[in-house]
């Protein structure tokens, strides 16, 4: 469940809806649905690659690596470097990540004030 009390599936569906509204291709839409699976479940990248193909796996892996980026002044250069590397491999990775962040920002009201300020 999400902090809002909504079922978890609402987040990947919302991210995928944002991507669809942008006119993204089917592989990007699939990666949007699956973007948190490797990080948040036992579902591994090898299984994802076998079941959804190399392209979707590459996108999900790129988003997962961006999720590991730490934010803050000290980490800013490293953040930018990782984003550039991800975009160089496939710019759709950053589009998925931005859709993910957008949905998280839209639902921040369910977080504690301190966490809202940190994420903002």
C-alpha positions in Angstrom: 0.0 0.0 0.0 1.0 3.6 -0.5 1.1 6.2 2.2 -2.2 7.5 0.9 -3.8 4.1 1.7 -4.3 3.4 -2.1 -3.2 0.0 -3.4 0.4 0.0 -4.6 -0.7 -0.6 -8.2 -2.0 3.0 -8.5 1.5 4.3 -8.7 2.9 2.3 -11.7 -0.5 2.8 -13.4 -0.3 6.6 -12.8 3.3 6.7 -14.1 2.3 4.7 -17.2 -0.6 7.0 -17.8 1.7 10.0 -17.8 4.0 8.3 -20.2 1.0 7.4 -22.5 -0.1 11.0 -22.4 3.3 11.9 -23.7 2.9 9.5 -26.6 5.7 7.1 -25.5 6.2 3.8 -27.3 5.0 0.4 -25.9 8.4 -0.6 -24.5 8.5 2.6 -22.4 4.9 2.0 -21.2 5.8 -1.5 -20.1 8.9 -0.2 -18.3 6.7 2.4 -16.7 4.5 -0.3 -15.3 7.5 -2.3 -14.1 9.8 0.5 -13.1 9.9 -0.4 -9.3 9.7 -4.2 -9.6 13.4 -5.0 -9.5 14.0 -2.5 -6.6 10.9 -3.4 -4.5 10.3 -7.1 -5.1 12.0 -10.4 -5.5 11.5 -10.1 -9.3 15.0 -9.9 -10.8 16.3 -8.2 -13.8 17.1 -11.6 -15.5 13.5 -12.7 -15.2 12.3 -9.3 -16.4 14.6 -9.6 -19.4 13.4 -13.1 -20.2 9.7 -12.2 -19.9 9.6 -8.7 -21.4 12.8 -8.5 -23.6 16.1 -6.7 -23.6 14.7 -3.2 -24.3 12.2 -3.1 -21.4 14.9 -4.6 -19.1 17.4 -2.0 -20.1 14.9 0.8 -19.3 13.9 -0.6 -15.9 17.5 -1.2 -15.0 18.3 2.4 -15.9 15.5 3.8 -13.8 16.6 1.5 -10.9 20.1 2.9 -11.1 18.7 6.5 -11.1 16.8 5.6 -8.0 20.0 4.9 -6.2 21.2 8.5 -6.9 21.5 10.5 -3.7 20.3 14.1 -3.7 21.7 17.1 -1.9 24.5 19.7 -2.6 27.4 17.3 -2.0 25.9 14.7 -4.4 24.8 17.1 -7.1 27.7 16.5 -9.5 27.3 12.7 -9.1 23.6 13.0 -9.7 24.1 14.9 -12.9 26.8 12.4 -14.0 24.5 9.4 -13.5 21.6 11.2 -15.3 23.8 11.9 -18.3 25.0 8.3 -18.4 21.5 7.0 -18.2 20.4 9.4 -21.0 23.3 8.4 -23.1 22.2 4.7 -23.0 18.5 5.6 -23.6 16.8 9.0 -23.0 13.6 7.2 -22.2 15.1 6.2 -18.9 15.0 9.8 -17.8 11.5 10.3 -19.1 10.3 7.4 -17.0 12.1 8.7 -13.9 10.5 12.1 -14.4 7.0 10.6 -14.7 7.8 8.7 -11.5 8.8 11.8 -9.7 5.8 13.8 -11.0 3.4 11.2 -9.7 5.2 11.1 -6.3 5.1 14.9 -6.1 1.4 14.9 -6.9 0.7 12.6 -4.0 3.1 14.1 -1.4 0.3 15.4 0.7 0.2 12.0 2.4 3.7 12.3 3.7 4.8 14.0 6.9 5.8 17.6 6.5 9.5 17.0 7.1 9.6 14.3 4.4 7.7 16.6 2.0 10.3 19.3 2.5 13.2 16.9 2.0 11.7 15.5 -1.3 10.8 18.9 -2.6 
